[in-house]
Amino acid sequence: MHTTDGEHDRISHRILHHLGFFGHYMHFNVGGRSGKQHMLAKLHMAGGHLSQRELLDRSDVSSATLSEVLSKLEAEGLIVRERSEEDRRQMQVSLTEEGLAQAARQKAAFDEFEACCLSCLDDDEQEQLLGLLDRLEQHWKQMEWKGDCA
């Protein structure tokens, strides 16, 4: 199928619009990569305890952002931070009972979302979409945006 330049631009615009929508939807409805929900999930997956350094290494956020998020979680009674017995320079971050319960509820809601979100596509369509997204991700990682795309 041959498309004109105008059709191609319109299609590209629609694709980027959809990608933006999906990113926005995931961030606000499923939890962003740096927010409280994300940190609760990281701690939950690690068994409820991590050093603050390990949590930083497993997250894509700055040290300052992590400290801010952890302070909010601590103020809400969802985590506690204590000095490590082995290395007093390190802080141990642990889910409280309420933090564990909230993380479990959040995980159940995400599992339900994950089971439903692509249900409009059959297995072959999901594999095709994954392949296209993998290709696009690799291209974007290689591309350094300077105003022109070669």
MIDOSE-1310 file (N, C-alpha, C; in nm, 2 decimals, decimal comma, always signed):
residues 150
mhtt	+0,08/-0,12/+0,00/+0,00/+0,00/+0,00/+0,09/+0,12/+0,00; +0,06/+0,22/-0,09/+0,14/+0,34/-0,10/+0,06/+0,45/-0,04; +0,14/+0,53/+0,04/+0,08/+0,65/+0,11/+0,15/+0,77/+0,06; +0,07/+0,88/+0,05/+0,13/+1,01/+0,01/+0,20/+1,07/+0,13
dgeh	+0,28/+1,17/+0,11/+0,35/+1,24/+0,22/+0,25/+1,29/+0,32; +0,14/+1,35/+0,27/+0,04/+1,40/+0,37/-0,02/+1,29/+0,45; -0,05/+1,18/+0,39/-0,11/+1,06/+0,46/-0,01/+1,01/+0,56; +0,12/+1,00/+0,52/+0,22/+0,95/+0,61/+0,24/+1,04/+0,73
dris	+0,23/+1,17/+0,71/+0,24/+1,26/+0,82/+0,13/+1,25/+0,91; +0,01/+1,23/+0,86/-0,11/+1,22/+0,94/-0,11/+1,09/+1,02; -0,06/+0,98/+0,96/-0,05/+0,85/+1,02/+0,06/+0,86/+1,14; +0,17/+0,92/+1,11/+0,28/+0,94/+1,21/+0,22/+1,02/+1,33
hril	+0,15/+1,12/+1,30/+0,09/+1,21/+1,40/+0,00/+1,13/+1,49; -0,09/+1,05/+1,43/-0,18/+0,97/+1,50/-0,11/+0,86/+1,59; -0,01/+0,80/+1,53/+0,07/+0,70/+1,61/+0,13/+0,76/+1,73; +0,20/+0,88/+1,71/+0,26/+0,95/+1,83/+0,16/+0,99/+1,93
hhlg	+0,04/+1,04/+1,88/-0,07/+1,08/+1,97/-0,11/+0,96/+2,05; -0,13/+0,84/+1,99/-0,17/+0,72/+2,06/-0,06/+0,68/+2,17; +0,07/+0,69/+2,13/+0,17/+0,65/+2,22/+0,17/+0,75/+2,34; +0,15/+0,88/+2,32/+0,14/+0,97/+2,42/+0,02/+0,94/+2,52
ffgh	-0,10/+0,91/+2,46/-0,21/+0,87/+2,53/-0,18/+0,75/+2,62; -0,12/+0,65/+2,56/-0,09/+0,52/+2,64/+0,00/+0,55/+2,76; +0,10/+0,64/+2,73/+0,20/+0,67/+2,84/+0,13/+0,75/+2,95; +0,04/+0,84/+2,91/-0,03/+0,92/+3,01/-0,13/+0,83/+3,09
ymhf	-0,20/+0,74/+3,02/-0,29/+0,65/+3,08/-0,22/+0,56/+3,18; -0,11/+0,50/+3,14/-0,04/+0,41/+3,23/+0,01/+0,49/+3,35; +0,07/+0,61/+3,33/+0,12/+0,69/+3,44/+0,01/+0,72/+3,54; -0,10/+0,77/+3,50/-0,20/+0,82/+3,59/-0,30/+0,71/+3,64
nvgg	-0,31/+0,60/+3,57/-0,40/+0,49/+3,61/-0,34/+0,37/+3,67; -0,21/+0,35/+3,64/-0,14/+0,23/+3,68/-0,02/+0,27/+3,77; +0,01/+0,39/+3,78/+0,12/+0,44/+3,86/+0,25/+0,47/+3,78; +0,31/+0,58/+3,80/+0,42/+0,62/+3,73/+0,55/+0,55/+3,77
rsgk	+0,66/+0,58/+3,70/+0,78/+0,50/+3,73/+0,85/+0,55/+3,86; +0,81/+0,67/+3,91/+0,89/+0,73/+4,02/+0,80/+0,76/+4,14; +0,67/+0,73/+4,13/+0,58/+0,77/+4,24/+0,57/+0,67/+4,35; +0,48/+0,70/+4,44/+0,47/+0,62/+4,56/+0,43/+0,48/+4,53
qhml	+0,33/+0,46/+4,43/+0,29/+0,32/+4,39/+0,40/+0,24/+4,34; +0,49/+0,30/+4,26/+0,60/+0,23/+4,20/+0,70/+0,19/+4,31; +0,73/+0,27/+4,41/+0,82/+0,24/+4,52/+0,76/+0,13/+4,61; +0,63/+0,14/+4,63/+0,56/+0,03/+4,71/+0,58/-0,10/+4,64
aklh	+0,56/-0,10/+4,50/+0,56/-0,22/+4,42/+0,71/-0,28/+4,43; +0,81/-0,19/+4,42/+0,95/-0,24/+4,42/+0,98/-0,31/+4,55; +0,93/-0,24/+4,66/+0,95/-0,30/+4,79/+0,88/-0,43/+4,81; +0,76/-0,44/+4,76/+0,67/-0,56/+4,77/+0,74/-0,67/+4,70
magg	+0,79/-0,65/+4,57/+0,85/-0,75/+4,49/+0,98/-0,80/+4,56; +1,04/-0,72/+4,64/+1,17/-0,76/+4,71/+1,14/-0,82/+4,85; +1,02/-0,85/+4,88/+0,99/-0,91/+5,01/+0,96/-0,82/+5,12; +0,95/-0,69/+5,08/+0,91/-0,59/+5,18/+1,03/-0,51/+5,24
hlsq	+1,15/-0,55/+5,21/+1,27/-0,48/+5,27/+1,38/-0,46/+5,16; +1,44/-0,34/+5,16/+1,55/-0,31/+5,07/+1,63/-0,20/+5,14; +1,76/-0,20/+5,11/+1,83/-0,08/+5,15/+1,79/+0,04/+5,06; +1,81/+0,16/+5,11/+1,77/+0,27/+5,03/+1,86/+0,27/+4,90
rell	+1,98/+0,23/+4,91/+2,07/+0,23/+4,80/+2,02/+0,12/+4,69; +1,98/+0,01/+4,74/+1,93/-0,10/+4,65/+1,80/-0,05/+4,58; +1,72/+0,02/+4,65/+1,59/+0,08/+4,59/+1,63/+0,18/+4,49; +1,73/+0,26/+4,52/+1,77/+0,36/+4,42/+1,82/+0,29/+4,29
drsd	+1,90/+0,19/+4,31/+1,96/+0,12/+4,20/+1,85/+0,05/+4,11; +1,74/+0,01/+4,17/+1,64/-0,06/+4,10/+1,53/+0,03/+4,04; +1,55/+0,16/+4,06/+1,46/+0,26/+4,02/+1,53/+0,36/+3,92; +1,45/+0,42/+3,84/+1,50/+0,51/+3,74/+1,47/+0,66/+3,79
vssa	+1,52/+0,69/+3,91/+1,50/+0,82/+3,97/+1,63/+0,87/+4,03; +1,63/+1,00/+4,06/+1,74/+1,06/+4,13/+1,73/+1,03/+4,27; +1,84/+1,04/+4,34/+1,85/+1,02/+4,49/+1,75/+1,12/+4,56; +1,75/+1,24/+4,51/+1,66/+1,34/+4,57/+1,51/+1,31/+4,55
tlse	+1,48/+1,26/+4,43/+1,34/+1,22/+4,41/+1,30/+1,10/+4,50; +1,39/+1,00/+4,51/+1,37/+0,88/+4,59/+1,34/+0,93/+4,74; +1,43/+1,02/+4,79/+1,41/+1,06/+4,92/+1,28/+1,13/+4,95; +1,24/+1,21/+4,85/+1,11/+1,28/+4,86/+0,99/+1,18/+4,86
vlsk	+1,00/+1,08/+4,77/+0,89/+0,98/+4,77/+0,89/+0,90/+4,90; +1,01/+0,86/+4,95/+1,01/+0,78/+5,07/+0,96/+0,86/+5,19; +0,99/+0,99/+5,19/+0,94/+1,08/+5,30/+0,79/+1,08/+5,30; +0,73/+1,09/+5,18/+0,58/+1,09/+5,17/+0,53/+0,95/+5,22
leae	+0,59/+0,84/+5,18/+0,54/+0,71/+5,22/+0,56/+0,69/+5,37; +0,67/+0,74/+5,43/+0,69/+0,74/+5,57/+0,59/+0,82/+5,65; +0,55/+0,94/+5,60/+0,45/+1,02/+5,66/+0,32/+0,96/+5,66; +0,29/+0,88/+5,56/+0,16/+0,81/+5,55/+0,16/+0,68/+5,62
gliv	+0,27/+0,64/+5,69/+0,28/+0,52/+5,77/+0,29/+0,39/+5,68; +0,34/+0,41/+5,56/+0,35/+0,29/+5,47/+0,48/+0,22/+5,47; +0,59/+0,30/+5,51/+0,72/+0,24/+5,53/+0,78/+0,30/+5,65; +0,89/+0,23/+5,69/+0,98/+0,28/+5,80/+1,12/+0,27/+5,74
rers	+1,20/+0,37/+5,79/+1,35/+0,37/+5,75/+1,43/+0,36/+5,88; +1,52/+0,27/+5,88/+1,61/+0,25/+6,00/+1,75/+0,23/+5,95; +1,84/+0,27/+6,03/+1,98/+0,24/+6,00/+2,01/+0,09/+6,00; +2,09/+0,05/+5,90/+2,13/-0,09/+5,89/+2,22/-0,13/+6,01
eedr	+2,20/-0,24/+6,06/+2,28/-0,30/+6,17/+2,42/-0,33/+6,12; +2,43/-0,38/+6,00/+2,56/-0,41/+5,94/+2,65/-0,29/+5,90; +2,58/-0,19/+5,84/+2,65/-0,07/+5,79/+2,57/+0,05/+5,83; +2,61/+0,12/+5,94/+2,53/+0,23/+5,99/+2,51/+0,35/+5,89
rqmq	+2,59/+0,35/+5,78/+2,58/+0,45/+5,68/+2,45/+0,43/+5,59; +2,41/+0,30/+5,59/+2,30/+0,26/+5,51/+2,16/+0,27/+5,58; +2,06/+0,31/+5,50/+1,92/+0,31/+5,56/+1,85/+0,18/+5,50; +1,78/+0,11/+5,59/+1,69/+0,00/+5,55/+1,55/+0,06/+5,53
vslt	+1,49/+0,03/+5,42/+1,35/+0,07/+5,40/+1,26/-0,06/+5,40; +1,16/-0,05/+5,49/+1,07/-0,17/+5,51/+0,93/-0,12/+5,50; +0,85/-0,21/+5,44/+0,70/-0,18/+5,44/+0,64/-0,21/+5,58; +0,55/-0,12/+5,62/+0,48/-0,14/+5,74/+0,37/-0,24/+5,71
eegl	+0,29/-0,28/+5,81/+0,18/-0,37/+5,78/+0,08/-0,31/+5,69; +0,05/-0,18/+5,71/-0,04/-0,11/+5,62/+0,02/-0,09/+5,48; +0,15/-0,07/+5,47/+0,22/-0,06/+5,34/+0,22/-0,19/+5,27; +0,24/-0,30/+5,34/+0,23/-0,43/+5,28/+0,09/-0,46/+5,22
aqaa	-0,01/-0,42/+5,30/-0,15/-0,44/+5,26/-0,19/-0,36/+5,13; -0,14/-0,23/+5,14/-0,17/-0,14/+5,02/-0,09/-0,19/+4,90; +0,03/-0,24/+4,91/+0,11/-0,29/+4,80/+0,04/-0,41/+4,74; -0,01/-0,50/+4,83/-0,08/-0,62/+4,78/-0,21/-0,58/+4,70
rqka	-0,28/-0,48/+4,75/-0,41/-0,44/+4,68/-0,37/-0,38/+4,55; -0,26/-0,30/+4,55/-0,21/-0,24/+4,42/-0,17/-0,35/+4,32; -0,10/-0,45/+4,37/-0,06/-0,56/+4,28/-0,18/-0,63/+4,22; -0,28/-0,66/+4,31/-0,40/-0,73/+4,26/-0,47/-0,64/+4,15
afde	-0,47/-0,51/+4,17/-0,54/-0,42/+4,07/-0,46/-0,42/+3,94; -0,32/-0,42/+3,96/-0,24/-0,42/+3,84/-0,25/-0,55/+3,76; -0,26/-0,66/+3,83/-0,27/-0,79/+3,77/-0,41/-0,80/+3,69; -0,51/-0,74/+3,75/-0,64/-0,74/+3,68/-0,63/-0,65/+3,56
feac	-0,57/-0,53/+3,57/-0,55/-0,45/+3,45/-0,47/-0,52/+3,34; -0,36/-0,58/+3,38/-0,27/-0,65/+3,29/-0,35/-0,76/+3,21; -0,43/-0,83/+3,28/-0,51/-0,94/+3,22/-0,61/-0,88/+3,12; -0,66/-0,76/+3,15/-0,77/-0,71/+3,07/-0,72/-0,61/+2,95
clsc	-0,61/-0,54/+2,97/-0,57/-0,43/+2,89/-0,55/-0,47/+2,74; -0,51/-0,58/+2,71/-0,49/-0,62/+2,57/-0,58/-0,73/+2,53; -0,69/-0,75/+2,60/-0,79/-0,86/+2,57/-0,86/-0,84/+2,44; -0,85/-0,72/+2,38/-0,91/-0,69/+2,25/-0,83/-0,75/+2,14
lddd	-0,71/-0,79/+2,17/-0,62/-0,84/+2,06/-0,60/-0,99/+2,09; -0,59/-1,07/+1,98/-0,57/-1,22/+2,00/-0,42/-1,24/+2,02; -0,37/-1,36/+2,05/-0,23/-1,39/+2,08/-0,14/-1,35/+1,96; -0,18/-1,37/+1,84/-0,10/-1,34/+1,72/-0,08/-1,18/+1,71
eqeq	-0,19/-1,11/+1,73/-0,19/-0,97/+1,73/-0,10/-0,91/+1,84; -0,11/-0,97/+1,96/-0,02/-0,92/+2,07/+0,13/-0,95/+2,03; +0,16/-1,06/+1,98/+0,30/-1,09/+1,94/+0,34/-0,99/+1,83; +0,26/-0,96/+1,73/+0,29/-0,87/+1,63/+0,31/-0,73/+1,69
llgl	+0,23/-0,69/+1,77/+0,24/-0,55/+1,84/+0,37/-0,55/+1,92; +0,40/-0,65/+1,99/+0,52/-0,66/+2,07/+0,65/-0,64/+1,98; +0,65/-0,71/+1,87/+0,76/-0,70/+1,78/+0,78/-0,56/+1,72; +0,67/-0,50/+1,69/+0,67/-0,36/+1,64/+0,72/-0,26/+1,74
ldrl	+0,67/-0,28/+1,86/+0,71/-0,19/+1,97/+0,86/-0,22/+2,01; +0,91/-0,34/+2,00/+1,05/-0,37/+2,03/+1,14/-0,30/+1,92; +1,10/-0,31/+1,80/+1,17/-0,24/+1,69/+1,17/-0,09/+1,71; +1,06/-0,03/+1,74/+1,05/+0,11/+1,77/+1,13/+0,15/+1,88
eqhw	+1,13/+0,08/+1,99/+1,21/+0,11/+2,11/+1,36/+0,11/+2,07; +1,41/+0,01/+2,00/+1,55/+0,00/+1,96/+1,58/+0,12/+1,87; +1,50/+0,16/+1,78/+1,52/+0,27/+1,69/+1,53/+0,40/+1,77; +1,44/+0,42/+1,87/+1,44/+0,54/+1,95/+1,56/+0,55/+2,04
kqme	+1,61/+0,43/+2,09/+1,73/+0,43/+2,17/+1,85/+0,47/+2,09; +1,86/+0,43/+1,96/+1,97/+0,46/+1,87/+1,96/+0,60/+1,82; +1,84/+0,66/+1,81/+1,82/+0,79/+1,75/+1,86/+0,90/+1,86; +1,94/+0,99/+1,82/+1,96/+1,11/+1,90/+1,89/+1,22/+1,83
wkgd	+1,79/+1,27/+1,89/+1,70/+1,37/+1,82/+1,77/+1,50/+1,81; +1,79/+1,55/+1,69/+1,85/+1,68/+1,67/+1,77/+1,76/+1,57; +1,64/+1,72/+1,56/+1,56/+1,80/+1,47/+1,54/+1,74/+1,33; +1,62/+1,64/+1,30/+1,60/+1,58/+1,17/+1,63/+1,43/+1,19
ca	+1,55/+1,35/+1,13/+1,55/+1,20/+1,15/+1,60/+1,14/+1,02; +1,71/+1,08/+1,02/+1,77/+1,01/+0,90/+1,72/+0,87/+0,89
